[in-house]
Amino acid sequence: MKRILLIVLIVVILLSISCKREVTEIKIGVLLPLTGELSHYGKSTLNGIQLAVEQYNKQNTPIISLEIIDNKGNDELSKNGVTKLKEKNVIAIIGPITSSNTINASLAAQKCAIPQIVPAATHVLATRYSRCSWRICYTDDDQGNVMAHFAYYTMDLKKSYNIVDTSNIYSKGLEMYFQNTFESTKGKVVEKYYMTSGKYDLTQIANRIKHSGAEFVFMPLYYTDTYKIIRGLRKLGIDKPILGSDGWDSPLMYEKGFDLPGNNYFCTHFFYKTENPFIKEFVESYKVKFNTIPNSLSALGYDAISLIIYEIKNNKTYNRSALLTSLISLESFSGVTGSMRYNKRQDPIKGFFILKISNDGVSLNQRIEPSM
């Protein structure tokens, strides 16, 4: 009798061990600059992430909780942040958003085998060091190509004056891709101005532009310098078109009364004015929750976590290994920033928005669809 009871007990124990625990909560890490000069980028991205999580948690289980780390826009904090998030048992990490931070974080993500979804780091090499990293944004080779063709063919501009931040790999890389494409179309970069870490001489820049013969200015810079330089150059008599990149995009642009003198154009990932019902719903929900209009970073953050949510809901990817396995076979995804098809480098092929910003505010100039 005792032997039978022992056998029954062993069977019960084995059955209880073999039964899977019900997953009630999934942790996702967020690694963004929430303080410092790039905090506008980080907070906008986080807003989009939080909105998507709130919408998911209302109707689904397991619920998602966020483990948030402020990397302050710092490379070392970005790398160390991945390790800290691993210790918190997250199944994936969203971020960072700048290219330099992302390169450092992706090395750690590869070492820790944690899926990393990159919302906005566009430098071509930002995710090349990790097979665990997938982007939501397009890359700078494509962005440079789009803006070079826009200048040459759409605006009929043939001579460029480029302003480059040599301390920023994003600025250097994007300017290189722009120049390569622009000059391959028979355009010419007549002169360059090299600045470092936000240090520049506006009077010198204006004088050099005036004497260079340039028909427009190309500035692949972050918004922290963009608005100061444009306003300064306009006051110094530079009335030529000024072109730029997604680094210009900031919540500041959508504040009431915000403008920039002259005709200024930049390439970005999203524009809130649309007739698409899916995107309109996102915009309205965002405005209700945050009392402001979503910019590209908000939309990219929303799409980054929506990709993970899609995998959780449809493929039951409740842990790192399951998510990694599923993402490896990822071919396409549709989000509020558009439909995207993934290539072998785990980068999306997707569309572009070229926006105009002037004294009349922000407006859509062109929507460029991808070659699918």
C-alpha positions in Angstrom: 0.0 0.0 0.0 2.8 2.4 0.9 4.5 1.6 -2.3 1.4 2.4 -4.3 1.0 5.7 -2.4 4.6 6.6 -3.1 4.2 5.9 -6.8 1.0 8.0 -6.9 2.9 10.9 -5.1 5.8 10.7 -7.6 3.4 10.8 -10.6 1.6 13.9 -9.1 4.9 15.7 -8.5 6.0 14.9 -12.1 2.8 16.1 -13.5 2.9 19.3 -11.6 6.5 20.0 -12.8 5.6 19.2 -16.4 2.6 21.5 -16.4 3.5 24.9 -17.7 2.9 27.8 -15.4 0.3 30.3 -16.8 2.1 33.4 -17.9 0.3 36.5 -16.4 2.9 39.2 -17.1 5.5 39.9 -19.7 8.3 42.5 -19.1 9.6 44.6 -21.9 12.7 46.8 -21.5 12.8 50.4 -22.7 16.2 52.2 -23.1 15.8 55.9 -24.0 17.2 59.4 -23.3 14.6 60.8 -20.9 16.9 63.5 -19.5 19.5 65.7 -21.2 19.4 67.5 -24.5 17.9 64.6 -26.4 15.1 64.0 -23.9 12.5 65.4 -26.4 13.3 62.4 -28.6 13.1 59.9 -25.8 9.9 61.2 -24.2 8.1 61.3 -27.6 9.2 57.7 -28.2 8.1 56.6 -24.7 4.7 58.2 -25.2 4.1 56.0 -28.3 5.2 52.9 -26.4 3.0 53.6 -23.4 0.0 54.3 -25.5 0.3 50.9 -27.3 0.8 49.0 -24.0 -2.2 50.7 -22.5 -4.4 49.7 -25.5 -3.1 46.1 -25.4 -3.5 45.7 -21.7 -7.2 46.7 -21.7 -8.2 43.7 -23.7 -5.4 41.1 -23.6 -3.5 38.8 -21.3 -0.8 38.3 -20.3 -0.4 41.9 -19.5 2.8 43.9 -20.5 4.8 45.9 -18.0 7.6 48.2 -18.9 11.0 48.3 -17.3 12.3 51.8 -18.2 15.9 53.0 -18.1 17.1 56.5 -18.9 20.3 56.2 -20.9 20.7 60.1 -20.9 21.9 59.8 -24.5 25.1 58.2 -23.3 26.9 55.3 -25.0 28.2 53.6 -21.8 24.8 53.9 -20.1 23.2 52.4 -23.2 25.5 49.4 -23.1 25.1 48.9 -19.3 21.4 49.4 -19.6 21.0 46.2 -21.6 22.7 44.2 -18.9 20.4 45.7 -16.2 17.3 45.0 -18.3 18.4 41.4 -18.7 18.6 41.1 -15.0 15.0 42.3 -14.8 14.0 39.4 -17.0 12.7 41.4 -19.9 11.9 39.4 -23.1 13.0 42.3 -25.4 14.4 45.8 -25.4 13.1 48.8 -27.3 15.8 51.4 -28.0 18.0 53.3 -27.9 17.1 55.8 -30.6 20.4 57.5 -31.6 22.9 55.7 -33.8 25.9 55.8 -31.5 23.9 54.7 -28.4 22.3 51.9 -30.5 25.7 50.5 -31.7 26.8 50.1 -28.1 23.6 48.6 -26.9 23.4 46.2 -29.8 26.7 44.7 -28.9 25.4 44.0 -25.4 22.1 42.7 -26.9 24.0 40.2 -29.0 26.0 39.0 -26.0 22.9 38.7 -23.9 20.8 37.2 -26.7 18.0 39.7 -26.1 15.7 40.8 -29.0 16.3 44.5 -29.6 13.7 46.6 -31.5 15.3 49.8 -32.7 12.8 52.6 -33.3 14.9 55.4 -34.8 18.7 54.8 -35.2 19.2 55.2 -38.9 23.0 54.8 -39.3 23.7 51.9 -41.6 26.0 50.2 -39.0 23.7 50.8 -36.0 22.4 47.3 -35.8 25.0 45.4 -37.9 26.9 44.0 -34.9 23.9 42.1 -33.6 21.8 39.3 -35.0 19.3 40.1 -32.3 18.4 43.6 -33.6 15.5 44.7 -35.8 14.8 48.2 -36.9 11.5 50.0 -37.4 13.1 53.0 -39.1 14.6 53.2 -42.6 18.4 53.7 -42.9 20.6 56.6 -43.9 21.7 55.3 -47.2 18.0 55.3 -48.3 17.3 58.6 -46.6 20.4 60.3 -48.2 19.3 58.9 -51.6 15.8 60.3 -51.2 16.9 63.8 -50.3 19.5 64.0 -53.0 16.9 63.0 -55.6 14.4 65.5 -54.1 16.9 68.3 -54.4 18.0 67.5 -57.9 14.9 66.3 -59.6 12.0 67.8 -57.7 13.4 71.2 -56.7 15.8 71.5 -59.7 18.7 72.4 -57.4 22.2 71.5 -58.6 24.7 73.0 -56.1 24.7 72.2 -52.4 26.4 73.7 -49.4 26.6 71.0 -46.7 26.8 71.5 -42.9 28.2 68.5 -41.0 28.6 67.7 -37.3 31.9 65.8 -37.2 31.2 64.6 -33.7 28.1 62.8 -34.7 28.2 59.5 -36.7 24.6 60.1 -37.8 25.4 63.4 -39.4 28.7 62.3 -41.0 27.2 59.1 -42.4 24.0 60.7 -43.8 26.0 63.6 -45.4 28.2 61.1 -47.1 25.3 59.1 -48.6 23.6 62.4 -49.7 26.8 63.6 -51.4 27.4 60.3 -53.2 23.9 60.2 -54.7 23.7 63.9 -55.4 27.0 64.0 -57.3 26.1 60.8 -59.2 23.1 62.7 -60.5 25.5 65.4 -61.8 24.8 67.7 -58.8 27.7 69.2 -56.9 28.5 69.8 -53.2 30.4 73.1 -53.7 31.5 73.5 -50.1 31.1 72.1 -46.6 31.1 73.5 -43.1 32.4 71.3 -40.3 31.0 71.9 -36.8 31.6 70.0 -33.6 29.2 69.2 -30.8 26.9 72.2 -31.5 29.8 74.7 -31.9 29.6 76.8 -35.0 30.0 80.4 -36.2 26.8 81.6 -37.9 28.3 84.7 -39.4 31.1 82.6 -41.0 28.6 80.1 -42.3 26.4 82.8 -43.8 29.3 84.5 -45.5 30.6 81.3 -47.0 27.2 80.3 -48.3 26.8 83.7 -50.0 30.2 83.3 -51.8 30.0 79.6 -52.6 27.5 79.7 -55.4 25.3 77.1 -53.7 21.6 77.0 -54.5 20.6 75.3 -51.3 21.9 74.1 -47.9 21.8 70.5 -46.7 22.0 70.0 -42.9 21.7 66.5 -41.5 21.7 67.6 -37.9 19.6 67.0 -34.7 16.8 69.4 -33.9 18.8 70.9 -31.0 21.0 72.7 -33.6 18.7 72.8 -36.6 16.3 75.5 -35.5 19.0 77.8 -34.1 21.0 77.6 -37.3 18.1 78.1 -39.6 16.7 81.1 -37.7 20.3 82.5 -37.5 21.0 82.1 -41.2 17.7 83.7 -42.2 18.5 86.8 -40.0 21.8 87.0 -41.8 20.2 87.1 -45.2 20.3 83.5 -46.4 17.0 82.9 -48.2 18.0 79.7 -50.1 16.1 76.5 -49.4 17.5 74.5 -46.5 17.1 70.7 -46.6 17.5 68.2 -43.8 16.7 64.8 -42.4 14.7 63.0 -39.8 16.9 64.4 -37.0 15.0 67.6 -37.5 11.7 66.0 -36.3 10.7 67.2 -32.9 7.5 67.8 -30.9 8.4 71.5 -31.0 7.3 71.6 -34.6 3.7 70.8 -33.7 3.4 73.4 -30.9 1.0 76.2 -31.6 2.6 79.1 -33.5 5.9 77.3 -34.2 7.4 78.2 -37.5 10.8 78.5 -39.3 11.4 81.4 -41.7 12.0 80.5 -45.3 11.4 77.3 -47.2 12.8 74.3 -45.3 12.3 70.6 -46.2 13.2 67.4 -44.4 12.7 63.7 -44.7 11.0 61.8 -41.9 9.0 58.7 -41.0 5.5 59.9 -40.3 3.0 62.8 -40.7 -0.1 63.1 -38.5 -2.4 64.4 -41.2 -3.9 61.4 -43.0 -7.2 59.9 -44.2 -6.0 56.4 -43.2 -8.5 55.2 -40.5 -5.9 53.1 -38.7 -3.5 56.0 -38.4 -6.2 58.5 -37.6 -7.2 56.4 -34.7 -3.6 56.4 -33.4 -3.4 60.2 -33.8 -6.7 60.8 -32.0 -5.8 58.4 -29.1 -2.4 60.0 -28.8 -3.9 63.5 -28.6 -6.4 62.4 -26.0 -3.8 60.8 -23.8 -1.0 63.4 -24.1 -2.8 66.5 -25.2 -0.4 67.0 -28.2 0.1 65.8 -31.7 2.4 62.7 -32.3 5.6 63.2 -34.2 7.7 60.6 -35.9 9.4 59.4 -32.7 6.0 58.9 -31.1 4.9 56.8 -34.1 8.1 54.8 -34.3 7.9 54.0 -30.6 4.3 52.9 -31.1 5.3 50.6 -34.0 8.3 49.2 -32.1 6.3 47.8 -29.3 3.4 47.0 -31.6 5.7 44.6 -33.5 6.4 42.8 -30.2 2.7 42.8 -29.3 2.0 41.3 -32.7 4.4 38.4 -31.9 2.9 37.9 -28.4 -0.7 37.8 -29.6 -0.2 35.7 -32.8 2.8 33.5 -32.0 2.6 33.2 -28.2 6.2 34.5 -27.8 6.3 34.8 -24.0 10.1 34.5 -23.5 13.3 35.7 -25.2 14.1 32.5 -27.1 10.6 32.2 -28.5 10.6 35.8 -29.6 14.0 35.6 -31.2 13.0 32.4 -33.1 9.8 34.1 -34.4 11.5 37.3 -35.4 14.1 35.5 -37.4 11.4 34.5 -39.9 9.8 38.0 -39.9 9.1 39.1 -43.5 6.7 42.1 -43.1 4.9 44.3 -40.7 2.3 47.1 -41.0 2.3 50.0 -38.5 1.3 53.6 -38.2 4.6 54.6 -40.0 3.6 52.4 -42.9 3.9 49.0 -44.3 7.4 47.5 -44.3 9.1 44.5 -45.8 12.2 43.1 -44.0 15.4 42.4 -45.8 18.2 39.9 -44.8 19.9 42.6 -42.7 16.7 42.9 -40.6 16.1 46.4 -41.9 12.6 47.5 -43.2 12.0 48.6 -46.7 9.4 51.3 -46.3 8.2 54.7 -47.4 9.3 58.3 -46.7 7.6 61.6 -45.9 9.1 64.9 -47.0 7.7 67.7 -44.9 7.9 71.5 -45.5 8.3 73.8 -42.6 8.0 77.5 -42.9 6.2 80.5 -41.4 3.0 78.6 -42.3 3.9 75.7 -40.0 4.4 72.1 -41.1 2.9 70.5 -44.2 3.3 67.4 -46.3 5.3 68.0 -49.5 5.7 64.4 -50.7 4.9 60.9 -49.7 7.3 58.5 -51.3 6.2 54.9 -51.3 8.7 52.0 -51.2 9.5 49.7 -54.1 7.9 46.5 -52.8 
